[in-house]
Structures are given as C-alpha cells and as structure tokens.
Amino acid sequence: MAIVLLKILKFRWNGPGERSGMAVMEVDLPSGYKTSPEVLINLVEKLKLTTTLRAAETDYFKNIFYFDYVSLGLCCTHCLCADNH
C-alpha cells in the first residue's frame, strides 16, 4: 500500500513593491518520496486560471514551481507525493 503525503505551501511577497518578478520555489520532499510528472501537470492545469503558477517539474527528491509573480497577499499551493515502495 502506498503512503501519500500532501504538503500545503503558504507564502507571500515581503520585498519592495506590491509584487515580485518571476518566482521559483523549490520544495524538498522527504526521503523515499517522489511526485510523478503527471500529478504536477494536472496541478498546473487546475491552478493556472486562478493563481500565478505557470509551470512545475520534479527533479529527483524535490518539486520546482514557477510563478509569474508573488504578491503581498497570502498565496497557497499544494504538493502531492507518494513513497517509492
């Protein structure tokens, strides 16, 4: 039986101005867990109309999220991964 982990990511821009330029967020996954590329593609498709998330990819044991910008308001996204066993 696979164990699935859902990480909720909350963040906001705290630099000068009302928003950042393009932002990249790398999220480390616990050892033994990975995210399938299909899960990230589906996540981007679902969220791109309501957030500034534009792309995501997985690189070994981390997920990389690309945003057009991050604003002063609280931003949220989530990351789904499963164990390798």
PLY file of the C-alpha trace (Angstrom):
ply
format ascii 1.0
element vertex 85
property float x
property float y
property float z
element edge 84
property int vertex1
property int vertex2
end_header
0.00 0.00 0.00
1.41 3.40 -0.99
1.62 6.20 1.52
0.66 9.59 0.06
1.84 12.89 1.53
0.16 16.23 0.87
2.15 19.36 1.67
0.29 22.68 1.84
2.56 25.56 0.88
1.73 29.10 2.02
3.86 32.09 1.08
3.73 35.80 0.33
5.93 38.55 -1.13
7.65 40.66 1.52
10.09 42.56 -0.65
9.84 46.10 -2.02
6.79 46.94 -4.13
3.47 45.15 -4.36
4.74 42.00 -6.08
7.85 40.16 -7.20
9.01 39.39 -10.69
9.05 35.75 -11.80
9.45 33.48 -8.78
10.80 29.95 -8.46
10.05 27.83 -5.40
11.87 24.56 -4.72
10.17 22.16 -2.30
12.22 19.32 -0.85
10.38 16.04 -0.40
11.02 13.59 2.45
13.47 10.82 1.59
11.77 7.92 -0.13
9.01 10.08 -1.66
8.57 11.37 -5.20
5.96 13.14 -7.31
5.00 11.89 -10.74
5.26 14.44 -13.55
1.60 13.79 -14.43
0.49 14.96 -10.98
2.36 18.25 -11.44
0.95 18.76 -14.95
-2.58 18.29 -13.61
-1.88 20.66 -10.71
-0.70 23.43 -13.05
-3.71 22.93 -15.33
-6.11 23.23 -12.39
-4.44 26.26 -10.79
-3.18 28.36 -13.70
-6.52 30.16 -14.17
-6.80 31.25 -10.52
-3.15 31.66 -9.46
0.12 32.87 -10.97
1.51 29.30 -11.07
2.66 28.67 -14.64
4.76 25.51 -14.56
6.06 22.80 -12.27
8.57 20.00 -12.56
10.07 17.29 -10.41
13.81 16.81 -10.03
14.72 13.71 -8.01
13.55 14.49 -4.47
12.21 17.99 -4.92
9.46 19.77 -6.80
10.08 23.06 -8.56
7.23 25.56 -9.04
7.38 28.57 -11.40
5.18 31.61 -10.80
4.67 34.74 -12.92
4.91 36.69 -9.66
4.15 36.52 -5.95
2.06 39.31 -4.44
1.61 40.77 -0.95
-1.47 38.60 -0.34
-1.11 35.10 1.03
-0.56 32.57 -1.77
-1.19 28.84 -1.40
-0.46 25.77 -3.44
-0.08 22.12 -2.61
2.32 19.34 -3.41
1.31 15.68 -3.60
3.88 12.91 -3.40
3.93 9.16 -2.76
6.51 6.80 -1.31
8.73 4.81 -3.69
7.82 1.38 -2.27
0 1
1 2
2 3
3 4
4 5
5 6
6 7
7 8
8 9
9 10
10 11
11 12
12 13
13 14
14 15
15 16
16 17
17 18
18 19
19 20
20 21
21 22
22 23
23 24
24 25
25 26
26 27
27 28
28 29
29 30
30 31
31 32
32 33
33 34
34 35
35 36
36 37
37 38
38 39
39 40
40 41
41 42
42 43
43 44
44 45
45 46
46 47
47 48
48 49
49 50
50 51
51 52
52 53
53 54
54 55
55 56
56 57
57 58
58 59
59 60
60 61
61 62
62 63
63 64
64 65
65 66
66 67
67 68
68 69
69 70
70 71
71 72
72 73
73 74
74 75
75 76
76 77
77 78
78 79
79 80
80 81
81 82
82 83
83 84
